[in-house]
């Protein structure tokens, strides 16, 4: 397995290859473009907004700093995102911290 991993490590980390269901203990890989449906490209900002929205659905209410730590995105880069999602979000205060929450939640 170590020899195979050395061959597929880079394509897996770049998102070009993913695991395919194997049989028993067999490990299979498949090209992402053959496995996943075609998606239209979106901007980096749109992707970050979608990620924040999905994060809040799972972990909200939470702070921008918590999202930054979870996502690995720097706080200055994600600070504008709540404003872009203002119609979806509400802000609440928990123990003196401003937290974001999906409004319908």
RACORUR-V729292 format. One record per backbone hydrogen bond with DSSP energy under -1.0 kcal/mol. NH is the residue of the N-H (numbers start at 0). CO is the residue of the C=O. E is the energy in kcal/mol with one decimal. If there is no record, write none. Layout:
nh/co/e
NH/CO/E
NH/CO/E
//
This chain:
nh/co/e
4/0/-2.9
5/1/-2.0
7/3/-2.1
8/4/-1.9
11/7/-2.5
12/8/-2.6
13/9/-1.8
14/11/-1.5
15/10/-2.7
16/10/-1.2
17/29/-2.6
19/27/-2.6
25/22/-2.1
29/17/-2.5
31/15/-2.5
33/30/-1.4
35/31/-2.8
46/42/-2.2
47/43/-2.3
48/44/-2.4
49/45/-2.4
50/46/-2.4
51/47/-2.5
52/48/-2.5
53/49/-2.4
54/50/-2.5
55/51/-2.7
56/52/-1.8
57/53/-1.3
58/54/-3.5
59/55/-1.9
61/99/-1.8
66/62/-2.0
67/63/-2.4
68/64/-2.4
69/65/-2.4
70/66/-2.9
71/67/-2.3
77/73/-1.4
78/74/-1.7
80/77/-1.4
83/79/-1.4
84/80/-1.5
85/82/-1.2
87/84/-2.1
88/84/-1.6
89/100/-2.6
91/98/-2.7
93/96/-2.6
96/93/-2.0
98/91/-3.7
99/61/-3.6
100/89/-2.0
102/87/-3.2
104/101/-1.5
//
